[in-house]
């Protein structure tokens, strides 16, 4: 019999690809088993969290080297009420991976990769998306989210139309300050690459309905701008 002694925020969480219910016996993915048994060196008495395809979180424990038993449903919603989309211009891989990790922890719902005119990194869509999705998954597990952010890519400025929200912003030099953000409804925002936006590129994005907004007097690195913008929005939403 498993006895729960209250909630432990440090319990490991994983994601499962199908809906779950209490008392189910399920086969765990190989990467989950490897992490539990080989990396963490946990035995069957260890209770962990398993989040299913519907965003429901459960306590579970190992019953063999392949299977787990679903023990208890946890009534948790750790997602933001506001639907946030970050359209992130491609930057150097290590900085982009850090940005994906931190945006996931902050609660971003969707991250769209955009190959800006000044992006020094070019998009190899399938390989890059798979790698960044793995990073987002691990960050979502660590932060106990109910979902993994969607990672996708666009091929042109016109494709950005598909990812517009109730409020759409482009982080650029502007009179409107980040303090004046409207967070009632969904939000999409665009972050430029290391060298910033080309003028004609910026104008085309504005023509799509993205409003220019300033992040302050200082010039921020692309990854800093993305994390800062997300943090300000999240602080207003909670």
C-alpha positions as CSV (number, residue, x, y, z in Angstrom):
1,X,0.0,0.0,0.0
2,X,1.3,3.5,-0.9
3,X,0.8,6.1,1.8
4,X,1.0,9.8,0.8
5,X,2.5,12.3,3.3
6,X,1.3,15.5,1.6
7,X,2.5,17.2,-1.5
8,X,6.2,17.2,-2.4
9,X,7.1,19.8,-5.0
10,X,10.3,18.1,-5.7
11,X,8.7,14.8,-7.0
12,X,9.8,14.0,-10.6
13,X,7.2,14.5,-13.3
14,X,7.0,12.9,-16.7
15,X,4.5,13.1,-19.6
16,X,2.5,10.2,-21.0
17,X,1.1,10.0,-24.5
18,X,-2.5,8.8,-23.7
19,X,-5.3,9.5,-21.2
20,X,-4.8,8.0,-17.8
21,X,-7.1,6.8,-14.9
22,X,-6.5,5.7,-11.4
23,X,-5.6,2.0,-11.0
24,X,-4.4,1.7,-14.6
25,X,-1.3,-0.3,-15.4
26,X,0.8,1.3,-18.2
27,X,3.9,0.7,-20.1
28,X,6.3,3.6,-19.7
29,X,8.4,5.1,-22.5
30,X,12.0,3.9,-22.6
31,X,13.4,7.4,-21.9
32,X,11.3,7.7,-18.8
33,X,12.3,4.3,-17.5
34,X,16.0,5.1,-18.2
35,X,15.8,8.3,-16.2
36,X,13.9,6.7,-13.3
37,X,16.0,3.6,-13.0
38,X,19.4,4.4,-14.4
39,X,19.7,8.2,-13.7
40,X,17.7,8.6,-10.5
41,X,18.2,5.0,-9.4
42,X,14.7,4.8,-8.0
43,X,13.1,1.6,-6.8
44,X,9.4,0.6,-7.0
45,X,8.6,2.4,-3.7
46,X,9.3,5.8,-5.4
47,X,6.2,7.8,-6.2
48,X,6.4,10.1,-9.2
49,X,4.1,12.3,-11.2
50,X,2.7,11.4,-14.6
51,X,0.8,13.9,-16.8
52,X,-1.4,12.5,-19.5
53,X,-2.3,13.7,-23.0
54,X,-5.3,15.6,-21.6
55,X,-3.2,17.5,-19.1
56,X,-4.3,15.5,-16.1
57,X,-1.7,14.8,-13.5
58,X,-1.5,11.6,-11.4
59,X,0.8,10.0,-8.8
60,X,2.2,6.7,-10.1
61,X,4.9,4.2,-9.1
62,X,6.9,1.4,-10.7
63,X,5.6,-2.1,-10.5
64,X,8.3,-3.6,-12.8
65,X,11.2,-2.5,-14.9
66,X,8.7,-1.6,-17.7
67,X,5.4,-0.8,-16.1
68,X,3.8,1.7,-13.6
69,X,0.6,1.7,-11.7
70,X,-1.5,4.9,-11.7
71,X,-2.3,5.7,-8.0
72,X,-4.0,9.0,-7.4
73,X,-5.4,11.9,-9.5
74,X,-4.0,15.3,-8.6
75,X,-6.4,18.1,-9.1
76,X,-3.8,20.7,-10.4
77,X,-3.9,23.3,-13.0
78,X,-0.4,24.9,-13.4
79,X,-1.1,26.7,-16.7
80,X,-1.5,30.4,-17.2
81,X,-5.0,31.7,-17.9
82,X,-3.6,33.8,-20.7
83,X,-2.6,32.0,-23.9
84,X,0.9,33.2,-24.8
85,X,2.7,32.8,-28.1
86,X,6.3,33.8,-28.5
87,X,7.5,34.2,-32.1
88,X,11.3,33.8,-31.6
89,X,13.7,34.8,-34.3
90,X,16.4,32.3,-34.8
91,X,19.5,33.0,-32.8
92,X,22.6,30.9,-31.9
93,X,21.7,27.4,-30.8
94,X,22.9,27.5,-27.2
95,X,21.1,30.8,-26.6
96,X,18.0,29.6,-28.4
97,X,17.9,26.4,-26.3
98,X,18.2,28.5,-23.1
99,X,15.4,30.7,-24.2
100,X,13.1,27.7,-25.0
101,X,13.8,26.3,-21.5
102,X,13.1,29.5,-19.7
103,X,10.0,30.4,-21.7
104,X,8.6,27.0,-21.0
105,X,9.2,27.4,-17.3
106,X,7.4,30.8,-17.4
107,X,4.3,29.2,-19.0
108,X,4.4,30.1,-22.7
109,X,1.9,28.0,-24.6
110,X,3.5,28.2,-28.1
111,X,6.9,29.0,-29.5
112,X,7.2,29.8,-33.2
113,X,10.7,29.8,-34.8
114,X,11.1,32.6,-37.3
115,X,14.1,33.0,-39.7
116,X,14.5,36.7,-39.7
117,X,16.5,38.5,-42.4
118,X,19.4,39.1,-40.0
119,X,19.3,35.6,-38.3
120,X,22.8,34.1,-38.3
121,X,21.3,30.6,-37.9
122,X,19.3,29.1,-40.7
123,X,16.3,26.9,-40.2
124,X,16.7,23.1,-40.6
125,X,13.1,22.7,-39.6
126,X,12.6,19.0,-38.6
127,X,15.9,18.5,-36.8
128,X,15.8,21.8,-34.9
129,X,12.1,21.5,-33.9
130,X,12.7,17.9,-32.6
131,X,15.6,19.1,-30.5
132,X,13.8,22.1,-29.1
133,X,10.7,20.1,-28.4
134,X,12.8,17.7,-26.2
135,X,14.2,20.7,-24.3
136,X,10.7,22.1,-23.8
137,X,9.4,18.7,-22.6
138,X,12.2,18.5,-20.0
139,X,11.5,22.0,-18.8
140,X,7.8,21.4,-18.6
141,X,8.4,18.2,-16.5
142,X,10.7,20.2,-14.2
143,X,8.2,23.0,-13.7
144,X,5.2,20.6,-13.3
145,X,3.3,22.0,-16.2
146,X,0.1,20.3,-17.5
147,X,1.3,20.5,-21.1
148,X,4.4,20.8,-23.3
149,X,4.6,24.0,-25.3
150,X,4.1,23.6,-29.0
151,X,7.3,24.2,-31.0
152,X,6.7,25.1,-34.7
153,X,8.3,27.1,-37.5
154,X,7.3,29.5,-40.2
155,X,8.8,30.0,-43.6
156,X,7.8,33.6,-44.4
157,X,6.5,36.8,-42.8
158,X,3.0,36.1,-44.2
159,X,2.9,32.8,-42.2
160,X,3.0,34.8,-39.0
161,X,-0.7,35.5,-39.6
162,X,-1.4,32.0,-38.4
163,X,-0.1,32.7,-34.9
164,X,-1.8,36.1,-34.2
165,X,-3.7,36.5,-31.0
166,X,-6.1,39.0,-29.5
167,X,-3.1,41.3,-28.8
168,X,0.0,41.2,-31.1
169,X,3.3,43.0,-30.3
170,X,6.7,43.3,-31.9
171,X,9.5,44.2,-29.5
172,X,11.1,47.2,-31.1
173,X,11.8,50.9,-30.5
174,X,8.5,52.5,-29.7
175,X,6.7,55.1,-27.6
176,X,4.4,52.5,-26.1
177,X,6.2,51.0,-23.1
178,X,6.0,47.4,-21.9
179,X,4.3,48.7,-18.7
180,X,1.2,49.6,-20.8
181,X,0.6,46.0,-22.1
182,X,-3.0,44.9,-22.4
183,X,-3.1,41.3,-21.0
184,X,-6.9,40.7,-21.3
185,X,-7.1,37.9,-23.9
186,X,-4.4,36.0,-25.8
187,X,-1.1,37.5,-26.6
188,X,1.5,37.0,-29.4
189,X,4.8,38.8,-29.4
190,X,7.8,38.8,-31.8
191,X,11.5,38.9,-30.7
192,X,14.1,40.0,-33.2
193,X,17.5,38.3,-33.9
194,X,20.9,39.3,-32.6
195,X,21.2,42.1,-35.2
196,X,17.6,43.3,-34.8
197,X,15.0,43.6,-37.6
198,X,15.7,45.1,-41.0
199,X,13.5,48.2,-41.5
200,X,11.5,46.8,-44.3
201,X,11.0,43.6,-42.4
202,X,9.8,45.5,-39.3
203,X,7.3,47.5,-41.5
204,X,5.9,44.3,-43.1
205,X,5.3,42.7,-39.6
206,X,3.6,45.9,-38.5
207,X,1.3,45.7,-41.6
208,X,0.2,42.3,-40.4
209,X,-1.2,43.9,-37.2
210,X,1.7,43.7,-34.8
211,X,2.0,46.8,-32.6
212,X,5.4,48.0,-31.7
213,X,6.3,48.1,-28.0
214,X,9.5,49.2,-26.2
215,X,11.2,47.0,-23.6
216,X,13.0,50.0,-22.1
217,X,15.9,52.3,-22.6
218,X,18.6,49.6,-22.7
219,X,19.5,47.4,-25.6
220,X,18.8,43.7,-24.6
221,X,20.1,40.6,-26.1
222,X,17.5,38.6,-28.0
223,X,17.3,35.8,-25.3
224,X,17.1,38.4,-22.6
225,X,14.3,40.3,-24.4
226,X,12.2,37.1,-24.8
227,X,12.5,36.1,-21.2
228,X,11.9,39.7,-19.9
229,X,8.8,40.2,-22.1
230,X,7.4,36.8,-21.0
231,X,8.1,37.6,-17.3
232,X,6.3,41.0,-17.5
233,X,3.2,39.4,-19.1
234,X,3.1,36.5,-16.7
235,X,3.4,38.9,-13.7
236,X,0.4,40.8,-15.0
237,X,-1.6,37.6,-15.6
238,X,-1.2,36.0,-12.2
